[in-house]
């Protein structure tokens, strides 16, 4: 399974995406590919994000400003989810009595 994609690969993979849209999405940092000596290198996560951007802009007719707001909110939600997972792992590593006290405190709030 391929993990690195060129601009041409991206255009072929994300069929609803035009080259000018791709360039613009990179310019406004909706996607942040790695810079290589022969151009940008995109990852699988970039492909998924570009698919989402196409859905939002084409299916929901969101303009660039609205796309920026939605993408920012999605990024914030993703970061919050990662924080919750880190806290859950930290709590799981605690002794059982302390985990129980934390669980009880969460139930009370």
C-alpha positions in Angstrom: 0.0 0.0 0.0 1.4 3.4 -1.0 2.1 5.9 1.7 3.6 8.8 -0.2 1.9 10.6 -3.1 3.0 13.2 -5.6 0.7 16.0 -6.9 -0.1 13.8 -9.9 -0.9 10.9 -7.7 -3.2 13.1 -5.6 -5.1 14.4 -8.6 -5.5 10.8 -9.9 -6.7 9.6 -6.5 -9.0 12.4 -5.5 -10.9 12.5 -8.7 -13.1 15.5 -7.8 -10.0 17.6 -7.1 -8.5 20.0 -9.7 -4.9 20.9 -9.7 -5.8 24.6 -9.1 -7.8 23.5 -6.0 -4.9 21.5 -4.7 -2.6 24.4 -5.1 -5.0 26.7 -3.3 -5.6 24.2 -0.5 -1.8 24.0 0.0 -1.4 27.8 -0.2 -4.0 28.4 2.5 -2.6 25.5 4.6 -5.8 23.4 4.6 -3.3 20.6 3.8 0.4 20.7 4.7 2.3 18.3 2.6 6.0 17.7 3.0 8.3 19.7 0.7 10.7 17.5 -1.4 13.2 18.6 -3.9 11.0 17.7 -6.8 7.7 19.0 -5.3 5.3 18.2 -2.6 4.8 14.8 -1.0 1.4 14.0 0.3 0.5 11.3 2.9 -2.6 9.2 3.3 -4.0 11.7 5.8 -3.6 14.5 3.3 -5.6 12.4 0.8 -8.4 11.9 3.3 -8.4 15.6 4.2 -8.5 16.5 0.5 -11.5 14.2 0.0 -13.2 15.9 2.9 -12.4 19.3 1.5 -13.9 18.3 -1.8 -17.1 17.0 0.0 -17.4 20.2 2.0 -16.7 22.6 -0.9 -18.6 20.8 -3.6 -21.5 19.0 -1.9 -22.2 21.6 0.8 -21.0 24.6 -1.3 -18.8 26.0 1.4 -16.5 28.9 0.4 -12.9 29.2 1.4 -13.7 31.1 4.6 -16.3 28.5 5.7 -13.9 25.7 4.8 -11.2 27.3 7.0 -13.7 27.5 10.0 -14.8 23.9 9.5 -11.3 22.5 9.1 -10.1 24.4 12.1 -13.0 23.0 14.2 -12.2 19.5 13.0 -8.6 19.9 13.9 -9.5 21.2 17.4 -11.9 18.2 17.9 -9.1 15.8 16.8 -6.6 17.4 19.2 -9.2 17.2 22.0 -9.8 13.5 21.2 -6.0 12.9 21.4 -5.8 14.6 24.8 -8.7 12.5 26.1 -6.9 9.3 24.9 -3.7 10.4 26.6 -5.6 11.1 29.9 -7.4 7.7 29.6 -4.0 5.9 29.2 -2.6 7.8 32.1 -5.5 6.9 34.3 -5.3 3.3 33.2 -1.7 3.1 34.4 -2.7 4.2 38.0 -3.4 1.8 40.8 -7.0 0.4 40.9 -8.0 2.3 44.0 -7.0 5.6 42.5 -8.8 4.7 39.2 -11.9 3.9 41.1 -11.8 7.3 42.9 -11.3 9.1 39.6 -14.2 7.1 38.1 -16.4 8.0 41.0 -15.4 11.7 40.8 -16.3 11.7 37.1 -19.7 10.1 37.8 -20.5 12.9 40.4 -19.7 15.7 38.0 
